[in-house]
Amino acid sequence: METIKAYSVPVITPKDLIEEYFKLRKIALDEIFKHVKFSRSGKAHLKFSKNNRKELRDKLLRNWRFAKHYVDSAINTVIGLVKGWIQLYNKGKAKSKPKITKKTVYVKTTLFSVRNGKIKITIEPRKRYLEINLAKFDYLPKDYDSIGGLILQEGKLIITFKKKAKSIKPKDYSSFDANLTNITGLINGRIVRFDLRELYHIHRVYEEKRRRIQKLSKIKPKTAKKLMQKYSKRERNRARDLMHKITTTIARELVSVKHGAILEDLRNIKDRILNGSKDLNRKLSKWNCRMFQSMLEYKLKWFGLPIKYVNPSNSSKTCPVCSGRLSAYRGRLMKCKCGLVLDRDIIACLNLRMWGSGVTPNGDELPKVLSFGSDVSQGGCSLINADIR
């Protein structure tokens, strides 16, 4: 299977190309959006033929001094943007016309070459090139097969590395339960818990900042818009940085023991749970469950390890010993008629492990938690170990 990893490296980017490409995409969006048609039922469709594309390409190439393939990539990215907007619109999730807001340049594989560990990007054919020596960046992967498309942004270049990973038959599977304030996992007979209270605090701090900025927007709308973009970006970066540290720690552990991962199927979970309650909506907006799952998935796939998703329904309410119904006991503890008293997150991990690996619940075969170890600092997170052999 082919896997992809993306990394960012600092570069001195051609500002003129970024600005002109930004304008080009805006023009392309205006032209392509004219071809969005609406049916009698109100559904949107894009009718953009090959002739329409050729006419648009010829128009955009007038007075364009950079490589022609940039025009092709601009058209492709805008078509993708419009199609994505149409899907949201038809679901009732988008109303206003899509906008080009980010100054990014997609560099197709036809616009660059890779030789001796150096990337050479064509800016203007036979005139200007941008060269990047990958050897200068120690954190870039060395075990890749090829480099895919590149994304130029102001001051940095995002590189996608591709690798054809050979699927490995895992020795076993580890399971993970992602919650609002922690991630609990069952790895090789041990319970591990990563504390996410710092992540929750990050979201809470920036939520307060946004509230103050919204008050400012009535007086100074332009300043408020800039501040909103600045702090939203900072919040995303801090959240992603913390989640990268956690998933890298977990991935290294799973690779060392050759374990696959079993995760809850949480696709579209927020759409299913959000009910109009402001308090619940604010709370769930701080839940980065899908970010955790997507990061862990691509990191494991890079090494050929599989991921399984299982239905999480009642995973923390079903007894892993007798399959009976659990009831709340004290705090986060759950109790069963069979005598089991256990933390609900650990119960979820045990059930996910059994359901995902096909193990039939059997009290004699199930591991039991004996005791918790002490808190250990790892990857910037609190890690609690419990031997359950």
URWO-V437671 format. One record per pair of residues at least 4 apart in sequence whose C-alpha atoms are under 7 Angstrom apart, sorted by the first residue. I is the first residue (numbers start at 0). J is the second residue. If there is no record, write none. Layout:
BEGIN
i: [I	I]
j: [J	J]
END
This chain:
BEGIN
i: [0	0	0	1	1	1	1	2	2	2	2	2	2	2	3	3	3	3	4	4	4	5	5	5	5	6	6	6	6	7	7	7	7	8	8	8	9	9	9	10	10	10	11	12	12	12	13	14	15	16	17	17	17	17	18	19	20	20	21	21	22	23	24	24	24	25	25	26	27	27	27	28	28	29	34	34	34	35	35	35	35	36	36	36	37	37	37	37	38	38	42	43	43	44	47	47	48	49	50	51	52	53	54	55	56	56	57	59	64	65	65	66	66	66	68	68	69	69	70	71	72	72	72	73	74	75	76	77	78	79	80	81	82	83	84	84	84	85	86	87	87	87	88	88	88	102	103	103	103	104	104	104	105	105	105	106	106	106	106	107	107	108	108	110	110	111	111	111	111	112	112	112	113	113	113	114	116	116	116	117	117	117	117	118	118	118	119	119	119	119	120	120	120	121	121	121	122	122	122	123	123	143	143	143	144	144	144	145	145	145	146	146	146	147	147	147	148	149	149	149	149	150	150	150	151	151	151	152	164	164	164	165	166	166	167	167	169	169	169	169	170	170	171	171	172	172	172	172	172	173	173	173	173	173	173	173	173	174	174	174	174	174	174	174	174	174	175	175	175	175	175	175	175	176	176	176	176	176	176	176	176	177	177	177	177	178	179	180	180	180	180	181	181	181	181	182	182	182	183	183	183	183	183	184	184	184	184	185	185	185	185	186	188	188	188	189	189	189	189	190	190	190	191	191	191	191	192	192	193	193	193	194	194	195	196	197	198	198	199	199	200	201	201	202	202	202	203	204	205	205	206	207	208	209	209	210	211	212	212	212	215	215	216	216	219	220	221	222	223	224	225	226	227	228	229	230	231	232	233	234	235	236	237	238	239	240	241	242	242	243	244	244	245	245	246	246	246	246	247	248	248	249	250	250	250	250	251	252	253	253	253	254	259	259	259	260	260	260	261	261	261	261	261	261	262	262	262	263	263	263	263	264	264	264	264	265	267	268	269	273	276	277	278	279	280	281	287	288	289	290	291	292	293	294	295	296	296	297	299	299	300	300	307	309	313	314	314	314	315	315	315	315	316	316	317	317	317	317	318	318	318	318	318	319	319	319	319	320	320	320	320	321	321	322	323	324	325	325	325	326	326	326	327	327	327	328	328	328	331	331	332	332	332	332	333	333	333	333	334	334	334	334	335	335	341	342	343	344	345	346	347	348	349	350	351	352	353	353	353	353	354	361	366	366	367	367	368	368	368	369	369	370	370	371	371	372	372	372	373	374	374	374	375	375	375	376	376	376	377	377]
j: [163	164	165	161	162	163	164	161	162	163	164	297	300	301	159	160	161	162	159	160	161	157	158	159	160	139	157	158	159	155	156	157	158	155	156	157	154	155	156	154	155	156	154	153	154	155	17	18	19	20	21	102	103	104	22	23	24	104	25	102	26	27	28	73	77	29	99	30	31	74	77	32	77	33	45	46	47	43	44	45	46	43	44	45	41	42	43	44	42	43	89	85	89	85	51	52	52	53	54	55	56	57	58	59	60	70	61	70	123	122	123	122	123	124	72	110	73	106	74	75	76	105	107	77	78	79	80	81	82	83	84	85	86	87	88	93	97	89	90	91	92	93	92	93	94	152	150	151	152	150	151	152	149	150	151	110	148	149	150	148	149	147	148	120	121	118	119	120	121	118	119	120	117	118	119	118	132	133	134	130	131	132	133	130	131	132	128	129	130	131	128	129	130	127	128	129	127	128	129	127	128	160	161	162	161	162	163	160	161	162	159	160	161	159	160	161	159	156	157	158	159	156	157	158	155	156	157	156	301	302	303	303	303	304	303	304	257	258	259	304	257	258	258	259	258	259	260	261	356	185	186	187	258	259	260	261	352	184	185	186	260	261	262	348	351	352	182	183	184	185	261	262	348	182	183	184	262	263	344	347	348	181	182	183	288	182	286	194	195	196	199	192	193	194	195	192	193	194	191	192	193	344	345	190	191	192	348	189	190	191	348	190	386	387	388	384	385	386	387	384	385	386	382	383	384	385	382	383	380	381	382	380	381	199	200	201	202	238	203	285	204	205	234	206	234	285	207	208	209	234	210	211	212	213	227	214	215	216	223	227	219	223	220	223	223	224	225	226	227	228	229	230	231	232	233	234	235	236	237	238	239	240	241	242	243	244	245	246	291	247	248	378	249	378	250	291	294	295	251	252	378	253	254	295	298	299	255	256	257	258	259	258	304	305	306	305	306	307	306	307	308	351	352	355	307	308	309	308	309	310	311	308	309	310	311	289	271	272	273	280	280	281	282	283	284	285	291	292	293	294	295	296	297	298	299	300	306	301	303	304	304	305	355	355	317	347	350	351	343	344	346	347	324	325	322	323	324	325	322	323	324	325	335	346	349	350	360	360	361	362	365	361	362	360	335	335	333	334	335	333	334	335	332	333	334	332	333	334	342	343	340	341	342	343	340	341	342	343	338	339	340	341	339	340	346	346	347	348	349	350	351	352	353	354	355	356	357	358	359	360	358	365	387	388	387	388	385	386	387	386	387	385	386	384	385	383	384	385	383	381	382	383	381	382	383	380	381	382	381	382]
END
